[in-house]
Protein backbone atom coordinates (compact mmCIF):
# COMPACT_ATOMS: atom_id res chain seq x y z
CA UNK A 1 0.00 0.00 0.00
CA UNK A 2 1.12 3.55 -0.76
CA UNK A 3 0.55 6.26 1.84
CA UNK A 4 0.33 9.60 0.03
CA UNK A 5 1.48 12.65 1.96
CA UNK A 6 -0.49 15.88 1.60
CA UNK A 7 1.13 19.11 2.73
CA UNK A 8 -0.85 22.21 1.78
CA UNK A 9 -1.29 25.62 3.35
CA UNK A 10 -5.11 25.75 3.15
CA UNK A 11 -7.74 23.33 4.45
CA UNK A 12 -9.70 23.48 1.19
CA UNK A 13 -6.70 22.29 -0.82
CA UNK A 14 -6.04 19.43 1.61
CA UNK A 15 -9.65 18.23 1.31
CA UNK A 16 -9.65 18.49 -2.49
CA UNK A 17 -6.34 16.66 -2.87
CA UNK A 18 -7.51 13.94 -0.50
CA UNK A 19 -10.66 13.38 -2.54
CA UNK A 20 -8.74 13.47 -5.82
CA UNK A 21 -6.22 10.89 -4.59
CA UNK A 22 -8.93 8.47 -3.54
CA UNK A 23 -10.58 8.82 -6.94
CA UNK A 24 -7.21 7.83 -8.44
CA UNK A 25 -6.95 4.77 -6.21
CA UNK A 26 -5.14 5.92 -3.05
CA UNK A 27 -5.99 3.81 0.01
CA UNK A 28 -4.13 5.71 2.74
CA UNK A 29 -3.26 9.40 3.07
CA UNK A 30 -0.98 11.24 5.49
CA UNK A 31 -2.24 14.69 6.44
CA UNK A 32 0.71 16.90 7.34
CA UNK A 33 -0.94 19.46 9.62
CA UNK A 34 2.33 21.35 10.08
CA UNK A 35 1.95 22.70 6.53
CA UNK A 36 -1.31 24.53 7.29
CA UNK A 37 -0.84 28.29 7.48
CA UNK A 38 -4.03 28.94 9.44
CA UNK A 39 -5.44 27.55 12.70
CA UNK A 40 -6.00 23.83 12.29
CA UNK A 41 -9.63 22.75 11.96
CA UNK A 42 -9.18 19.01 12.33
CA UNK A 43 -12.88 18.23 12.09
CA UNK A 44 -13.06 19.85 8.65
CA UNK A 45 -10.21 17.65 7.41
CA UNK A 46 -11.42 14.30 8.75
CA UNK A 47 -15.19 14.49 9.12
CA UNK A 48 -15.92 13.20 5.61
CA UNK A 49 -12.55 11.66 4.86
CA UNK A 50 -12.84 9.30 1.89
CA UNK A 51 -10.12 6.91 3.11
CA UNK A 52 -8.09 6.20 6.27
CA UNK A 53 -5.60 8.87 7.35
CA UNK A 54 -2.32 9.24 9.18
CA UNK A 55 -2.08 12.47 11.16
CA UNK A 56 1.43 13.90 11.42
CA UNK A 57 2.59 17.26 12.77
CA UNK A 58 6.31 17.53 12.12
CA UNK A 59 8.65 19.79 14.07
CA UNK A 60 11.36 21.63 12.17
CA UNK A 61 13.99 19.31 13.67
CA UNK A 62 12.15 16.38 12.04
CA UNK A 63 11.88 18.03 8.62
CA UNK A 64 8.55 19.72 9.27
CA UNK A 65 7.15 23.24 9.47
CA UNK A 66 5.49 23.40 12.88
CA UNK A 67 6.76 26.49 14.70
CA UNK A 68 4.42 26.80 17.70
CA UNK A 69 5.34 25.51 21.15
CA UNK A 70 5.62 21.78 21.72
CA UNK A 71 2.73 21.61 24.16
CA UNK A 72 0.37 22.98 21.52
CA UNK A 73 1.56 20.34 19.07
CA UNK A 74 0.98 17.51 21.52
CA UNK A 75 -2.51 18.83 22.33
CA UNK A 76 -3.32 18.63 18.61
CA UNK A 77 -1.99 15.07 18.40
CA UNK A 78 -4.12 14.01 21.37
CA UNK A 79 -7.15 15.67 19.78
CA UNK A 80 -6.63 13.64 16.61
CA UNK A 81 -6.55 10.42 18.64
CA UNK A 82 -9.74 11.36 20.49
CA UNK A 83 -11.36 12.15 17.13
CA UNK A 84 -10.69 8.55 16.08
CA UNK A 85 -8.25 8.93 13.21
CA UNK A 86 -6.87 5.64 11.92
CA UNK A 87 -3.17 6.37 12.55
CA UNK A 88 -1.21 8.90 14.57
CA UNK A 89 2.50 9.53 13.94
CA UNK A 90 4.44 10.11 17.17
CA UNK A 91 8.18 10.76 17.33
CA UNK A 92 10.02 8.45 19.68
CA UNK A 93 10.89 11.18 22.18
CA UNK A 94 7.22 12.06 22.84
CA UNK A 95 5.52 8.67 22.44
CA UNK A 96 5.40 7.98 26.17
CA UNK A 97 3.69 11.32 26.81
CA UNK A 98 0.75 10.49 24.55
CA UNK A 99 -1.10 7.34 25.65
CA UNK A 100 -3.03 4.91 23.49
CA UNK A 101 -6.75 5.61 23.17
CA UNK A 102 -9.55 4.03 21.19
CA UNK A 103 -8.77 2.31 17.89
CA UNK A 104 -6.13 4.74 16.65
CA UNK A 105 -2.93 2.89 15.72
CA UNK A 106 0.40 4.31 16.82
CA UNK A 107 3.19 4.90 14.30
CA UNK A 108 6.33 5.55 16.35
CA UNK A 109 8.80 7.36 14.14
CA UNK A 110 12.42 8.41 13.86
CA UNK A 111 13.98 10.75 11.28
CA UNK A 112 17.63 11.51 10.56
CA UNK A 113 18.19 13.95 7.69
CA UNK A 114 21.99 13.68 7.82
CA UNK A 115 22.84 9.99 7.82
CA UNK A 116 21.72 6.40 8.32
CA UNK A 117 22.96 5.53 11.81
CA UNK A 118 25.24 2.56 12.33
CA UNK A 119 23.03 1.39 15.22
CA UNK A 120 19.81 0.97 13.20
CA UNK A 121 18.82 -2.11 15.19
CA UNK A 122 19.13 -0.19 18.45
CA UNK A 123 16.99 2.62 17.02
CA UNK A 124 14.35 0.06 16.05
CA UNK A 125 14.42 -1.62 19.47
CA UNK A 126 13.94 1.74 21.20
CA UNK A 127 10.94 2.65 19.03
CA UNK A 128 9.36 -0.81 19.17
CA UNK A 129 9.31 -0.64 22.97
CA UNK A 130 7.11 2.49 22.93
CA UNK A 131 3.76 0.71 22.46
CA UNK A 132 4.11 0.80 18.68
CA UNK A 133 1.70 -0.72 16.20
CA UNK A 134 4.06 0.34 13.41
CA UNK A 135 7.65 1.52 13.58
CA UNK A 136 8.72 4.13 11.01
CA UNK A 137 12.40 4.89 10.37
CA UNK A 138 13.45 7.41 7.71
CA UNK A 139 17.14 8.25 7.37
CA UNK A 140 19.37 9.93 4.82
CA UNK A 141 21.28 7.54 2.55
CA UNK A 142 24.88 8.59 1.98
CA UNK A 143 26.01 5.20 0.71
CA UNK A 144 24.33 2.56 -1.43
CA UNK A 145 24.79 0.06 1.40
CA UNK A 146 22.46 2.14 3.59
CA UNK A 147 19.53 0.81 1.53
CA UNK A 148 20.58 -2.77 2.20
CA UNK A 149 20.92 -2.21 5.93
CA UNK A 150 17.51 -0.54 6.07
CA UNK A 151 15.72 -3.22 4.07
CA UNK A 152 17.33 -6.01 6.07
CA UNK A 153 16.08 -4.29 9.23
CA UNK A 154 12.54 -4.14 7.80
CA UNK A 155 12.70 -7.82 6.91
CA UNK A 156 13.84 -8.93 10.37
CA UNK A 157 11.55 -6.63 12.38
CA UNK A 158 9.04 -8.31 14.70
CA UNK A 159 6.72 -5.28 14.64
CA UNK A 160 5.59 -4.04 11.19
CA UNK A 161 8.19 -1.49 10.13
CA UNK A 162 8.21 1.18 7.46
CA UNK A 163 11.91 1.62 6.76
CA UNK A 164 13.11 4.04 4.08
CA UNK A 165 16.25 5.91 3.15
CA UNK A 166 15.91 9.48 1.93
CA UNK A 167 17.70 11.27 -0.90
CA UNK A 168 18.46 10.07 -4.44
CA UNK A 169 20.63 7.23 -3.14
CA UNK A 170 17.73 6.06 -0.97
CA UNK A 171 15.10 5.82 -3.74
CA UNK A 172 15.37 2.01 -4.08
CA UNK A 173 14.34 1.54 -0.45
CA UNK A 174 11.11 3.47 -1.06
CA UNK A 175 10.23 1.23 -4.00
CA UNK A 176 11.35 -2.09 -2.52
CA UNK A 177 10.40 -1.82 1.16
CA UNK A 178 7.14 -3.71 0.54
CA UNK A 179 9.07 -6.67 -0.87
CA UNK A 180 10.91 -6.86 2.45
CA UNK A 181 7.78 -6.65 4.59
CA UNK A 182 6.94 -2.98 5.07
CA UNK A 183 3.17 -2.44 5.58
CA UNK A 184 3.30 0.59 3.29
CA UNK A 185 5.59 3.18 1.74
CA UNK A 186 5.26 6.93 1.38
CA UNK A 187 4.77 9.03 -1.75
CA UNK A 188 3.85 12.62 -2.48
CA UNK A 189 0.77 13.97 -4.25
CA UNK A 190 2.86 15.58 -6.98
CA UNK A 191 6.49 15.08 -7.97
CA UNK A 192 7.04 18.84 -7.75
CA UNK A 193 5.94 18.92 -4.10
CA UNK A 194 8.00 16.26 -2.35
CA UNK A 195 7.70 16.49 1.43
CA UNK A 196 10.96 14.62 2.02
CA UNK A 197 14.20 14.27 0.02
CA UNK A 198 13.91 11.63 -2.69
CA UNK A 199 10.16 11.13 -2.28
CA UNK A 200 8.47 9.88 -5.46
CA UNK A 201 4.99 10.85 -6.58
CA UNK A 202 1.96 8.61 -6.20
CA UNK A 203 1.69 8.33 -9.99
CA UNK A 204 5.33 7.22 -10.30
CA UNK A 205 5.00 4.64 -7.54
CA UNK A 206 1.73 3.28 -8.91
CA UNK A 207 2.14 3.55 -12.68
CA UNK A 208 5.88 3.16 -13.30
CA UNK A 209 6.98 0.90 -10.45
CA UNK A 210 3.62 -0.82 -9.79
CA UNK A 211 4.44 -0.75 -6.08
CA UNK A 212 1.35 -2.67 -4.97
CA UNK A 213 2.27 -5.57 -7.25
CA UNK A 214 5.73 -6.01 -5.74
CA UNK A 215 5.94 -9.07 -3.49
CA UNK A 216 8.66 -11.17 -1.91
CA UNK A 217 8.80 -13.16 -5.18
CA UNK A 218 9.19 -10.17 -7.51
CA UNK A 219 12.48 -10.20 -9.44
CA UNK A 220 14.52 -7.00 -9.15
CA UNK A 221 16.40 -5.34 -12.01
CA UNK A 222 17.75 -1.83 -12.27
CA UNK A 223 20.05 0.81 -13.65
CA UNK A 224 23.26 1.64 -11.78
CA UNK A 225 25.09 4.93 -12.19
CA UNK A 226 25.75 8.40 -10.81
CA UNK A 227 23.86 10.55 -11.64
CA UNK A 228 20.81 8.45 -12.43
CA UNK A 229 17.79 10.78 -12.36
CA UNK A 230 17.86 11.36 -16.14
CA UNK A 231 17.62 7.66 -16.99
CA UNK A 232 14.58 6.52 -18.96
CA UNK A 233 15.44 2.88 -18.27
CA UNK A 234 12.88 2.50 -15.45
CA UNK A 235 10.10 3.81 -17.67
CA UNK A 236 11.02 1.70 -20.71
CA UNK A 237 11.61 -1.59 -18.88
CA UNK A 238 8.77 -1.34 -16.38
CA UNK A 239 6.15 -0.58 -19.02
CA UNK A 240 7.44 -3.61 -20.95
CA UNK A 241 7.31 -5.88 -17.88
CA UNK A 242 3.73 -4.73 -17.27
CA UNK A 243 2.74 -5.32 -20.91
CA UNK A 244 4.01 -8.88 -20.77
CA UNK A 245 2.62 -9.46 -17.25
CA UNK A 246 6.02 -10.33 -15.77
CA UNK A 247 6.61 -10.27 -12.01
CA UNK A 248 9.65 -8.02 -12.34
CA UNK A 249 10.48 -4.42 -11.46
CA UNK A 250 13.29 -2.16 -12.69
CA UNK A 251 14.65 0.31 -10.13
CA UNK A 252 17.11 3.26 -10.32
CA UNK A 253 20.20 2.78 -8.14
CA UNK A 254 22.31 5.89 -7.67
CA UNK A 255 25.68 4.46 -6.64
CA UNK A 256 28.57 6.88 -5.99
CA UNK A 257 31.85 5.92 -7.63
CA UNK A 258 33.44 4.89 -4.32
CA UNK A 259 30.51 2.57 -3.48
CA UNK A 260 30.48 0.35 -6.56
CA UNK A 261 32.46 -2.49 -4.94
CA UNK A 262 30.17 -2.64 -1.91
CA UNK A 263 27.09 -2.35 -4.11
CA UNK A 264 28.00 -5.35 -6.25
CA UNK A 265 28.81 -7.31 -3.10
CA UNK A 266 25.40 -6.45 -1.64
CA UNK A 267 23.39 -6.89 -4.86
CA UNK A 268 22.37 -10.51 -4.10
CA UNK A 269 20.96 -9.37 -0.73
CA UNK A 270 18.59 -7.09 -2.63
CA UNK A 271 17.64 -9.92 -4.98
CA UNK A 272 19.08 -8.15 -8.02
CA UNK A 273 18.87 -10.41 -11.08
CA UNK A 274 20.24 -7.95 -13.62
CA UNK A 275 21.41 -4.39 -14.12
CA UNK A 276 21.99 -1.75 -16.73
CA UNK A 277 25.30 -0.03 -16.02
CA UNK A 278 25.94 3.59 -16.91
CA UNK A 279 28.43 6.38 -16.15
CA UNK A 280 30.78 6.19 -14.26
CA UNK A 281 30.77 2.43 -13.63
CA UNK A 282 31.02 0.82 -17.07
CA UNK A 283 34.69 -0.03 -16.68
CA UNK A 284 34.84 -0.23 -12.87
CA UNK A 285 32.43 -3.18 -12.63
CA UNK A 286 34.68 -5.41 -14.73
CA UNK A 287 36.95 -6.19 -11.79
CA UNK A 288 34.01 -7.40 -9.70
CA UNK A 289 32.11 -9.78 -11.97
CA UNK A 290 32.42 -13.51 -12.61
CA UNK A 291 32.56 -13.40 -16.41
CA UNK A 292 32.68 -10.90 -19.25
CA UNK A 293 31.62 -11.47 -22.84
CA UNK A 294 34.28 -11.13 -25.54
CA UNK A 295 32.93 -7.96 -27.15
CA UNK A 296 32.59 -6.21 -23.79
CA UNK A 297 36.12 -7.24 -22.88
CA UNK A 298 37.37 -5.82 -26.18
CA UNK A 299 35.54 -2.55 -25.60
CA UNK A 300 36.75 -2.43 -22.01
CA UNK A 301 33.30 -1.46 -20.79
CA UNK A 302 30.15 -3.24 -19.59
CA UNK A 303 26.66 -1.81 -19.73
CA UNK A 304 24.68 -4.92 -18.79
CA UNK A 305 25.01 -7.39 -15.92
CA UNK A 306 22.94 -10.55 -15.53
CA UNK A 307 23.26 -12.76 -12.47
CA UNK A 308 24.09 -16.32 -13.37
CA UNK A 309 25.71 -19.32 -11.81
CA UNK A 310 28.79 -18.07 -10.01
CA UNK A 311 27.95 -14.38 -10.15
CA UNK A 312 27.30 -11.58 -12.62
CA UNK A 313 28.06 -11.89 -16.34
CA UNK A 314 28.89 -8.64 -18.15
CA UNK A 315 28.05 -7.68 -21.73
CA UNK A 316 27.82 -4.50 -23.80
CA UNK A 317 24.53 -3.94 -25.61
CA UNK A 318 25.64 -0.38 -26.54
CA UNK A 319 28.21 -2.01 -28.77
CA UNK A 320 25.78 -4.48 -30.32
CA UNK A 321 23.02 -1.92 -30.90
CA UNK A 322 25.33 0.74 -32.33
CA UNK A 323 26.96 -1.66 -34.74
CA UNK A 324 23.57 -2.96 -35.86
CA UNK A 325 22.57 0.65 -36.63
CA UNK A 326 25.78 1.30 -38.56
CA UNK A 327 25.62 -1.94 -40.53
CA UNK A 328 22.03 -1.20 -41.51
CA UNK A 329 23.01 2.34 -42.57
CA UNK A 330 25.97 1.01 -44.56
CA UNK A 331 23.78 -1.51 -46.33
CA UNK A 332 21.27 1.19 -47.24
CA UNK A 333 24.02 3.61 -48.28
CA UNK A 334 26.53 1.31 -49.97
CA UNK A 335 24.50 -1.81 -50.69
CA UNK A 336 26.62 -4.13 -48.56
CA UNK A 337 26.96 -4.39 -44.78
CA UNK A 338 30.66 -5.16 -45.06
CA UNK A 339 31.23 -1.81 -46.74
CA UNK A 340 32.14 -0.33 -43.38
CA UNK A 341 35.55 -1.72 -44.22
CA UNK A 342 37.90 0.94 -45.49
CA UNK A 343 35.59 3.83 -44.66
CA UNK A 344 36.98 6.76 -42.68
CA UNK A 345 34.92 7.27 -39.52
CA UNK A 346 35.14 10.23 -37.14
CA UNK A 347 34.04 9.59 -33.56
CA UNK A 348 33.11 12.76 -31.68
CA UNK A 349 33.60 12.22 -27.95
CA UNK A 350 35.63 9.89 -25.78
CA UNK A 351 33.22 8.41 -23.23
CA UNK A 352 31.85 4.88 -22.83
CA UNK A 353 29.62 4.95 -25.91
CA UNK A 354 32.45 6.41 -28.01
CA UNK A 355 34.69 3.59 -26.83
CA UNK A 356 32.15 0.92 -27.83
CA UNK A 357 31.53 2.37 -31.29
CA UNK A 358 35.20 3.09 -31.99
CA UNK A 359 36.05 -0.50 -31.08
CA UNK A 360 33.26 -1.87 -33.28
CA UNK A 361 34.14 0.22 -36.32
CA UNK A 362 37.82 -0.55 -35.95
CA UNK A 363 37.06 -4.27 -35.74
CA UNK A 364 34.87 -3.92 -38.87
CA UNK A 365 37.85 -2.57 -40.80
CA UNK A 366 37.03 1.11 -40.79
CA UNK A 367 39.72 3.77 -40.49
CA UNK A 368 38.68 5.31 -37.16
CA UNK A 369 39.67 8.72 -35.82
CA UNK A 370 38.63 10.00 -32.36
CA UNK A 371 38.18 13.68 -31.57
CA UNK A 372 37.13 14.78 -28.09
CA UNK A 373 36.88 18.00 -26.16
CA UNK A 374 39.05 16.39 -23.50
CA UNK A 375 42.30 15.72 -25.37
CA UNK A 376 43.71 13.42 -22.70
CA UNK A 377 40.75 11.04 -22.63
CA UNK A 378 40.53 11.10 -26.43
CA UNK A 379 44.17 10.06 -26.65
CA UNK A 380 43.63 7.29 -24.10
CA UNK A 381 40.65 5.99 -26.05
CA UNK A 382 42.54 6.06 -29.35
CA UNK A 383 45.47 4.20 -27.81
CA UNK A 384 43.25 1.52 -26.26
CA UNK A 385 41.36 0.90 -29.51
CA UNK A 386 44.34 1.28 -31.81
CA UNK A 387 42.93 4.12 -33.89
CA UNK A 388 43.84 7.70 -34.69
CA UNK A 389 43.18 10.87 -32.71
CA UNK A 390 42.56 14.43 -33.90
CA UNK A 391 42.38 17.75 -32.07
CA UNK A 392 38.80 18.88 -31.37
CA UNK A 393 39.32 22.33 -32.86
CA UNK A 394 40.58 20.74 -36.09
CA UNK A 395 37.88 18.06 -36.46
CA UNK A 396 36.30 19.69 -39.52
CA UNK A 397 39.52 19.42 -41.52
CA UNK A 398 39.29 15.63 -41.83
CA UNK A 399 37.88 14.06 -44.99
CA UNK A 400 35.44 11.50 -43.55
CA UNK A 401 32.60 9.27 -44.74
CA UNK A 402 31.04 8.40 -41.38
CA UNK A 403 30.47 10.76 -38.44
CA UNK A 404 29.28 9.46 -35.06
CA UNK A 405 28.41 11.95 -32.32
CA UNK A 406 28.96 10.45 -28.87
CA UNK A 407 28.93 13.77 -27.00
CA UNK A 408 25.88 15.28 -25.25
CA UNK A 409 26.03 18.32 -27.55
CA UNK A 410 22.56 18.91 -28.97
CA UNK A 411 20.80 17.10 -26.15
CA UNK A 412 17.69 18.58 -24.55
CA UNK A 413 17.43 21.36 -23.49
CA UNK A 414 20.27 22.79 -25.60
CA UNK A 415 18.54 22.05 -28.88
CA UNK A 416 20.29 24.76 -30.88
CA UNK A 417 23.78 23.25 -30.53
CA UNK A 418 25.59 20.85 -32.84
CA UNK A 419 28.99 19.16 -32.46
CA UNK A 420 29.74 19.51 -36.18
CA UNK A 421 29.39 22.47 -38.53
CA UNK A 422 26.78 22.22 -41.25
CA UNK A 423 29.15 23.49 -43.95
CA UNK A 424 31.55 20.61 -43.31
CA UNK A 425 28.89 17.97 -43.95
CA UNK A 426 28.79 16.44 -47.41
CA UNK A 427 26.19 14.52 -49.44
CA UNK A 428 26.41 10.78 -49.00
CA UNK A 429 27.98 10.82 -45.54
CA UNK A 430 26.55 8.55 -42.85
CA UNK A 431 25.81 10.75 -39.83
CA UNK A 432 24.90 8.93 -36.62
CA UNK A 433 23.92 10.95 -33.52
CA UNK A 434 23.72 8.84 -30.33
CA UNK A 435 21.68 11.58 -28.60
CA UNK A 436 18.07 10.36 -28.36
CA UNK A 437 16.42 13.39 -26.73
CA UNK A 438 15.50 15.01 -29.02
CA UNK A 439 15.18 12.29 -31.61
CA UNK A 440 15.94 14.72 -34.42
CA UNK A 441 18.91 16.80 -33.26
CA UNK A 442 20.26 19.87 -35.01
CA UNK A 443 23.14 17.72 -36.31
CA UNK A 444 20.69 15.29 -37.91
CA UNK A 445 18.57 18.10 -39.35
CA UNK A 446 21.63 19.71 -40.94
CA UNK A 447 22.83 16.33 -42.23
CA UNK A 448 19.48 15.52 -43.82
CA UNK A 449 19.32 18.94 -45.45
CA UNK A 450 22.63 18.41 -47.26
CA UNK A 451 21.80 14.85 -48.36
CA UNK A 452 23.53 12.73 -45.71
CA UNK A 453 22.24 9.33 -44.63
CA UNK A 454 21.16 9.85 -41.00
CA UNK A 455 20.83 7.50 -38.02
CA UNK A 456 18.96 8.63 -34.90
CA UNK A 457 20.04 7.90 -31.34
CA UNK A 458 16.53 6.56 -30.78
CA UNK A 459 17.44 3.50 -32.85
CA UNK A 460 20.50 2.81 -30.73
CA UNK A 461 18.72 3.50 -27.43
CA UNK A 462 15.82 1.20 -28.23
CA UNK A 463 18.19 -1.37 -29.69
CA UNK A 464 20.37 -1.60 -26.59
CA UNK A 465 17.32 -1.56 -24.30
CA UNK A 466 15.70 -4.36 -26.31
CA UNK A 467 18.83 -6.49 -26.06
CA UNK A 468 18.98 -5.89 -22.32
CA UNK A 469 15.31 -6.77 -22.00
CA UNK A 470 15.91 -10.08 -23.75
CA UNK A 471 18.63 -10.86 -21.22
CA UNK A 472 16.44 -9.77 -18.29
CA UNK A 473 13.11 -11.26 -19.34
CA UNK A 474 14.20 -14.19 -21.48
CA UNK A 475 11.73 -13.30 -24.21
CA UNK A 476 11.24 -10.94 -27.14
CA UNK A 477 10.78 -7.30 -26.08
CA UNK A 478 7.72 -5.23 -27.07
CA UNK A 479 9.79 -2.92 -29.26
CA UNK A 480 6.84 -0.93 -30.62
CA UNK A 481 5.71 -0.16 -27.07
CA UNK A 482 9.26 0.80 -26.10
CA UNK A 483 9.44 3.27 -28.98
CA UNK A 484 6.05 4.78 -28.20
CA UNK A 485 6.97 5.13 -24.52
CA UNK A 486 10.28 6.81 -25.35
CA UNK A 487 8.55 9.16 -27.79
CA UNK A 488 6.02 10.23 -25.18
CA UNK A 489 8.70 10.67 -22.53
CA UNK A 490 10.87 12.87 -24.73
CA UNK A 491 7.97 14.65 -26.44
CA UNK A 492 9.26 13.30 -29.74
CA UNK A 493 7.23 12.20 -32.71
CA UNK A 494 6.11 8.59 -32.75
CA UNK A 495 8.08 6.14 -34.80
Residue, then its C-alpha position, 0 to 999 in steps of 0.5 A: x500500500x502507498x501512503x500519500x502525503x499531503x502538505x498544503x497551506x489551506x484546508x480546502x486544498x487538503x480536502x480536495x487533494x484527499x478526494x482526488x487521490x482516492x478517486x485515483x486509487x489511493x488507500x491511505x493518506x498522510x495529512x501533514x498538519x504542520x503545513x497549514x498556514x491557518x489555525x487547524x480545523x481538524x474536524x473539517x479535514x477528517x469528518x468526511x474523509x474518503x479513506x483512512x488517514x495518518x495524522x502527522x505534525x512535524x517539528x522543524x527538527x524532524x523536517x517539518x514546518x510546525x513552529x508553535x510551542x511543543x505543548x500545543x503540538x501535543x494537544x493537537x496530536x491528542x485531539x486527533x486520537x480522540x477524534x478517532x483517526x486511523x493512525x497517529x505519527x508520534x516521534x520516539x521522544x514524545x511517544x510515552x507522553x501520549x497514551x493509546x486511546x480508542x482504535x487509533x494505531x500508533x506509528x512511532x517514528x524516527x527521522x535523521x536527515x543527515x545519515x543512516x545511523x550505524x546502530x539501526x537495530x538499536x533505534x528500532x528496538x527503542x521505538x518498538x518498545x514504545x507501544x508501537x503498532x508500526x515503527x517508522x524509520x526514515x534516514x538519509x542515505x549517503x552510501x548505497x549500502x544504507x539501503x541494504x541495511x535498512x531493508x534487512x532491518x525491515x525484513x527482520x523486524x518483529x513489529x511491522x516497520x516502514x523503513x526508508x532511506x531518503x535522498x536520491x541514493x535512498x530511492x530504491x528503499x522506497x520502491x522495494x520496502x514492501x518486498x521486504x515486509x513494510x506495511x506501506x511506503x510513502x509518496x507525495x501527491x505531486x512530484x514537484x511537491x515532495x515532502x521529504x528528500x527523494x520522495x516519489x509521486x503517487x503516480x510514479x509509484x503506482x504507474x511506473x513501479x507498480x508498487x502494490x504488485x511487488x511481493x517477496x517473489x518479484x524479481x529486481x532489475x535496475x540501472x546503476x550509475x551516478x547521476x541516475x535521475x535522467x535515466x529513462x530505463x525504469x520507464x522503458x523496462x517497467x512498461x514492458x514488464x507490465x505489458x508482458x505481465x512479468x513479475x519483475x520491477x526495474x529500479x534506479x540505483x544511484x551508486x557513488x563511484x566509491x561505493x560500486x564495490x560494496x554495491x555489487x557485493x550487496x546486490x544478491x541481498x537485494x535480490x538483483x537479477x540484472x542491471x543496466x550499467x551507466x556512467x561512471x561504472x562501465x569499466x569499474x564493474x569489470x573487476x568485480x564480476x564472474x565473467x565478461x563477454x568477448x565484445x565487452x572485454x574488447x571494448x573495455x566497458x560493460x553496460x549490462x550485468x545478468x546474475x548467473x551461476x557463479x555471479x554476474x556476467x557482463x556484456x555490452x549492448x551499446x556495442x551491439x546496438x550501435x553496430x547494428x545501426x551502422x551496418x544497416x546504414x551502410x547496407x542502405x548507403x553502400x548496398x553491402x553491410x561489409x562496406x564499413x571496411x575501409x571507410x573513414x569514420x570520425x568519432x566525436x567524444x571519448x566516453x563509454x559509448x564512443x569507446x564501444x563504437x570506436x572498437x566496433x568500427x575498428x574491428x569492422x575494418x574502418x579507419x577510425x579517428x577519435x576527436x574529443x573536447x578532452x584531449x587526454x581522454x581522447x588520446x587514451x581511447x585512441x590508444x586503447x582501440x588502436x585508432x587515430x586521434x585528432x584535435x577537437x578544434x581541427x575536427x572539420x579538416x578531416x575528410x570522412x565518410x562516417x560521423x558518429x556523435x557520442x557527446x551530449x552536444x545537442x541534447x535537450x534542453x540545448x537544442x540549438x547546438x551541434x557538435x559539427x558544422x553544417x558546412x563541413x557535412x557532405x552529401x552521402x555521408x553517414x551521420x549517426x547521432x547517439x543523442x536520443x532526446x530530441x530524436x531529431x537533433x540539429x546535427x541530424x537536421x543539418x545532415x538531412x538537409x545536405x543529403x547525408x544518410x542519418x541515423x537517430x540515437x533513438x534506434x540505438x537506445x531502443x536497440x540496446x534496451x531491447x537487447x537488455x530486455x531479452x537478457x532480463x526477461x528471457x523473451x522478445x521485447x515489445x519494441x513498438x511499445x518501447x518506442x512509443x513510450x520513449x517518444x512520449x517521454x521525450x515529447x518526440x514524434x512517434x516512430 
